């Protein structure tokens, strides 16, 4: 059984929903679009994007930690089986927490994808890259949950290891992308402040 998350209009806002007894389900919602107001014409959307990316950075760091724990489980599975520590329950806890973080980042991405058209090119590229990675993580985490819930004593199989390895690689890529974006945004803001203090025009 393979459950894939539904994506609406390229949005990753609702990736995986809560599931009873580790049975995964999928829900999809379109990203809400707010009404245009007079403030919309003066709102600093690029600054808002930088702020949201900073929030995503926190989630991405935690997601990488959970993916790293999962990788540790499968890499040390023989030793952990002997200690009765390598169980589906321990994996499920990490996957559930990872799923929640993907959902949270997905909600933030809804807003980023909504205002993407008024962002700078580098912000647009970052949003696209993060959205793609999140979709992959949503798919692999869902597949891992479904597989594990039906094969609790066969987590040593290559199929489950593949899902976990994919999640680790994707979480690492996500963390790096967001980190670089946040650092670049910070440097750019500092440059703007210095230019203003020195009276240097942006085109200089």
N, C-alpha and C positions, 0 to 999 in steps of 0.2 A: 504494500500500500504506500502510495507516495502522494503527499499533500503539498501543493504549491501555493504560495501566497499570491493573492490577486492584487494587481496594481492598477489604479485608476488614473488615466491621463499622465502616466509617467510618475505618479506620486507614490512615495513609499510610506505614507503617513500611518497606515494601519497594517502592519506586517503580520504579527501573530497574536492571536487572542488567547485569553486564559483557557486552560483545558483541564477537565476533570480526569483524575487518574492517569495523567500524562498522555492523554489522547489529544493530539494537536488538532486545532480547528483554524480556519482562516476567515478573516473578515476584511472587507475593503470599504473605504470611505474616500470620497473625493476631498481634496484639500479645500477648506472653506475660503471663499474670496470675499473680503470685506467691501463695503460700499465706498465709493470715492467721495471724499469730503474735502472741504477747502484746505484742511491741514495736509492732505495727501500731496498737494503741489509743492509744499515746502519741507516735507518730511525728508530726513536724511536716510534714505533706504540703504545706502552703502555702509553707513555707520551701523545701522541695525543689523545688516548682514555680518559685519565683523563681530558684533556682540553675540549673535546666535552661534556663529562658528566657535566662539570662545566657550559657550555652553556645551556645544557638541564635543569639544575637546575633552571636557571632564568625563562625559559618558564614554567616549572612545577609549580613554585610558582605563576605565573600569572594565570595559568590554574586552580589552586585550588581556587584562589580568585573569578574567574568567576563562578565556580561550587558552591561556597559558596553563591554567590548572587542568583543563580538560586534556591538553596535550601531555601533561605530566602523567595523568592517569593512564593513558593508552601506552605511553612509552615505558612505564614501570608496572604494567599490568600483572606480570607473573609474580613479582614481589608482593604486590598489593593483594592479589588473590590469596596468597599464603597468610596474609595478615587479616583477611576478610574485610579489607578496607576498599577494595575495588569492586564496587557494586553499582547497579543502575541508579540507586538512590543518590549516591554521591555525584554521579554524572548528571542526573536529572536536576539537582539543585543548581549546579553551575549553568546548565543549559537554560533553566528557567530564568535565572538572574540575567543571563546574556540576552534572552528573548525580551525581557522587560526593557533592557537598555536599547535594544534595536528598535522597539516600539517607541521609546522616548525620543530617540534620535530621528525616527521617522516622522514624528509629530513636528519636530523642529524643522525638518527638511521640507515639510509641507509649506511652511511660511517662506523658506528660502526659494523654493521653486515658484511660489506665487509672485515674488518680487524680483525674480532672477533677471527679467528683461530690462530692469533699470539699474542693474549692477554693472560694475566694471568687467571687462573681459576676463581678467584673472579670477575674479570672484565667480563668474559664470562657469569657468572651467573647473574651479574647485567644487562648486555645487554639483556639477555633472559627474565628476569623479567620485564624490562621496555618495551620491545617489546610486550610482552603479555598484559600488562596493557594498552598500547596505542591502541592495536587492539580493546580491549573492549570499551575504550573511544570513538574510532572512530565509532563503531557500535551504541553505546548508543546515541551519539550526533546526528548521522544521523537519527536514529529512532525518537528522540525527535523533530528534525527539520521537518521531514515528518509528524509526528503526529500533531504538532502544526500548520503547514501550512494548514492542512485540518480540524482542529478542534480548531479554534482560540478562541472560547468561551467555550471550554470544557477542559481547562487545569487543572481543579480540579479533573478530572478523575484519577483513580488509575494507569492507563497505563502511563500517562505522569509523574506522581509522581515517578513511578518506574524508569523511565529513568533518571530523575533528581537525585534521591537518589543513583542510580548506579554510575552516573558521579561524585557525591560528594565523594563517597567511593573510587572510582578508582583514582580520582585526589589526594586524601589524601594519598593513597598507593603509587602512583607515586612520589609524593613530598618526602615522607619518604625514599623510596628506593634510589632516586637520592641524597638526603641530606646525607644519610649514606655513600654512595659510595664516594662522594666528600670529606667528613670528613676523611674517611679511607685512601683515596689517599694522602691527606695532611699529615696525621700522618706517613704514610709509607715513603713519601719523606723526612720528617724531620728525621726519623730514619736512612735513608740511608745517609743523610748528617752527622749525628752524628757518625755513624759507620766509615765513611771516615775520619772525623776529628780525631777520636780516634784510627784510624788504626785497627779497628776490622773487620775481615773478615765476609762475609755474612753468612757463615756456623757456626760461633761461637755462 
